[in-house]
């Protein structure tokens, strides 16, 4: 049996210490005061819990209409997000299919322009010579990882 996490041996020690410090004539009054205080604390916490539950129930009654409205909004947003996701997936599939068709059909031999062939091919890269140019005063020096694009990169990235 534990009382507030205190076992029987600890309880006996506490009672002996209280008996020594308080005295045998005042110990029963101290125990009665302690019991009354514990009873009042329990009564107060019980009334607080009941009042809190009452406020929560009133709040749930007051917000029942808004709750259903928010459920409808959630359903609408979920449906819209699903339709947008499906549309993006369809467009992505169409673009990938068109890109595959464009790669096959565009070649310099069938009269395609240089712009069309640049769009269909990935950017070309060239190695920088190992000897770096000498630094000139007033001119910034660019340090790269060894590769320079010969053509500009596309400005639009594919949606993910």
C-alpha positions in Angstrom: 0.0 0.0 0.0 1.5 3.3 -1.1 0.1 6.6 0.0 1.3 9.5 -2.2 4.3 7.3 -3.2 5.2 6.6 0.5 5.3 3.0 1.6 4.4 1.7 5.1 8.0 2.0 6.4 8.4 5.6 5.3 5.0 6.4 6.8 6.0 5.0 10.2 9.2 7.1 10.1 7.2 10.2 9.3 4.8 9.6 12.1 7.6 9.0 14.6 9.3 12.3 13.5 6.0 14.1 13.8 5.4 12.7 17.2 8.8 13.8 18.4 8.6 17.4 16.9 4.8 18.0 17.5 4.2 16.1 20.6 1.6 13.5 21.6 -1.0 16.1 22.7 -1.0 18.1 19.5 -0.6 15.2 17.0 -4.3 14.3 16.8 -5.3 17.9 16.0 -2.6 18.1 13.4 -3.8 14.9 11.7 -7.4 16.2 11.7 -6.3 19.5 10.2 -4.3 17.7 7.6 -7.3 15.4 6.7 -9.6 18.5 6.5 -7.1 20.2 4.2 -6.9 17.2 1.9 -10.7 16.9 1.8 -11.0 20.6 0.8 -8.4 20.3 -1.9 -10.2 17.3 -3.4 -13.5 19.2 -3.3 -12.0 22.2 -4.9 -10.3 20.2 -7.7 -13.5 18.3 -8.3 -15.5 21.5 -8.7 -12.9 22.9 -11.0 -13.0 19.7 -13.2 -16.8 19.9 -13.3 -16.8 23.6 -14.3 -14.1 22.9 -16.9 -16.2 20.1 -18.4 -19.2 22.3 -18.5 -17.3 25.0 -20.4 -16.0 22.5 -22.9 -19.5 21.1 -23.5 -20.9 24.7 -24.0 -18.1 25.5 -26.4 -18.7 22.3 -28.4 -22.4 23.2 -28.7 -21.6 26.7 -29.8 -19.1 25.6 -32.4 -21.1 22.6 -33.8 -22.3 24.6 -36.9 -18.8 26.0 -37.6 -17.3 22.5 -37.3 -19.6 21.2 -40.0 -18.7 24.2 -42.2 -15.0 23.5 -41.7 -15.6 19.9 -42.6 -17.2 21.0 -45.9 -14.4 23.3 -46.6 -11.9 20.6 -45.9 -13.7 18.2 -48.3 -13.7 20.9 -51.0 -10.0 21.7 -50.6 -9.1 18.0 -50.6 -11.1 17.5 -53.8 -9.5 20.5 -55.4 -6.0 19.4 -54.4 -6.7 16.0 -55.8 -8.0 17.4 -59.2 -4.9 19.7 -59.4 -2.6 16.9 -58.7 -4.3 14.7 -61.3 -4.1 17.6 -63.9 -0.4 18.2 -63.2 0.3 14.4 -63.5 -1.6 14.4 -66.9 0.3 17.4 -68.2 3.6 16.0 -67.1 2.8 12.7 -68.9 1.9 14.7 -72.0 5.1 16.8 -71.8 7.2 13.8 -71.4 5.5 12.1 -74.4 5.9 15.3 -76.5 9.5 15.6 -75.5 10.1 12.0 -76.6 8.3 12.7 -79.9 10.3 16.0 -80.4 13.6 14.2 -79.8 12.8 11.7 -82.5 11.3 14.1 -85.0 13.7 17.0 -84.8 16.9 16.7 -86.5 19.0 19.1 -88.7 18.4 16.8 -91.8 14.6 17.3 -91.8 14.7 21.1 -91.9 14.3 21.9 -88.1 15.6 25.2 -87.0 18.6 25.6 -84.7 16.3 26.8 -81.9 14.1 23.6 -82.1 17.2 21.4 -82.0 18.6 23.4 -79.0 15.4 22.9 -77.1 15.5 19.1 -77.8 19.1 18.6 -76.8 20.6 19.0 -73.3 23.2 21.7 -72.7 26.7 21.0 -73.9 29.6 21.2 -71.5 33.3 21.8 -72.2 36.2 21.2 -70.0 38.2 24.3 -68.8 41.9 24.1 -69.6 44.0 23.1 -66.6 46.1 26.3 -66.8 44.0 29.1 -65.3 44.4 32.6 -66.9 46.5 35.1 -65.0 44.7 37.5 -62.7 44.5 41.0 -64.0 44.1 44.0 -61.6 40.5 45.2 -61.4 39.1 42.1 -63.2 37.3 39.6 -61.0 38.5 36.0 -61.3 35.8 33.3 -61.7 36.6 29.9 -60.1 34.5 27.0 -61.3 34.5 23.2 -60.8 36.0 22.6 -64.2 33.0 22.8 -66.5 31.5 25.8 -68.3 28.2 25.7 -70.1 28.4 26.6 -73.8 24.7 27.2 -74.0 22.4 28.9 -71.5 20.4 26.6 -69.3 16.6 26.6 -69.7 14.8 29.1 -67.5 11.7 27.0 -66.7 12.1 23.9 -64.6 9.7 21.0 -64.7 7.0 21.1 -61.9 7.5 18.4 -59.3 
